[in-house]
Amino acid sequence: MSLTEILPAIRQLPTPDKIRLIRILAQELDTEPAPFPFEPYKVYYLPTPYNTFGAGRALMDAMKKAGTGRN
């Protein structure tokens, strides 16, 4: 059964039953293994805007060129 098949029935449930359904689903998720677990003590490198000093200048230049930047 797909989600699109059961959504109309779920929308017709009274609020207490919807809350009970949320609890049941949350408990099931809690017992399943994580789909993409993070490994403890492993370093994950994420790209950030830190130390990209030229990006701010490029953005300001583009905004001024478009007429949206402040002088």
C-alpha positions in Angstrom: 0.0 0.0 0.0 1.4 3.4 -0.9 1.3 6.6 1.0 -1.0 8.2 -1.6 -3.5 5.4 -1.0 -3.6 5.8 2.8 -3.4 9.6 3.1 -7.1 10.2 2.4 -8.0 7.8 5.2 -5.5 9.4 7.6 -6.9 12.8 6.9 -10.4 11.6 7.9 -9.2 10.4 11.3 -10.1 12.4 14.4 -7.3 14.3 16.0 -6.7 11.9 18.9 -6.3 9.0 16.4 -3.8 11.1 14.3 -1.7 11.7 17.4 -1.8 8.0 18.3 -0.7 7.2 14.7 2.2 9.7 15.1 3.3 8.0 18.3 3.1 4.5 16.7 5.2 5.6 13.7 7.7 7.4 15.9 8.2 4.3 18.1 8.7 2.2 15.0 11.3 4.6 13.7 13.0 4.5 17.1 13.5 0.7 16.9 14.7 0.6 13.3 18.4 1.2 12.6 19.3 4.6 11.2 19.4 4.7 7.4 22.6 6.7 7.3 24.2 6.5 10.8 27.0 8.8 11.6 30.1 7.0 12.9 31.2 8.0 16.4 34.4 10.0 16.6 34.6 10.3 12.8 35.3 13.8 11.4 32.8 14.8 8.7 33.9 17.7 6.5 31.1 20.0 5.3 31.5 22.9 2.9 30.8 26.2 4.6 31.0 29.9 3.6 33.8 30.4 6.2 37.1 31.5 4.8 35.7 32.3 1.4 36.5 36.0 1.5 36.1 36.6 -2.2 32.5 35.3 -2.2 31.2 38.4 -0.3 32.9 40.8 -2.7 31.6 38.8 -5.7 28.0 38.9 -4.3 28.3 42.7 -3.6 29.5 43.3 -7.1 26.7 41.3 -8.6 24.1 43.1 -6.5 25.5 46.5 -7.5 25.5 45.5 -11.1 21.8 44.4 -10.8 21.0 47.7 -9.0 20.0 46.0 -5.7 23.1 46.8 -3.7 23.6 49.8 -1.4 26.4 52.2 -2.0 
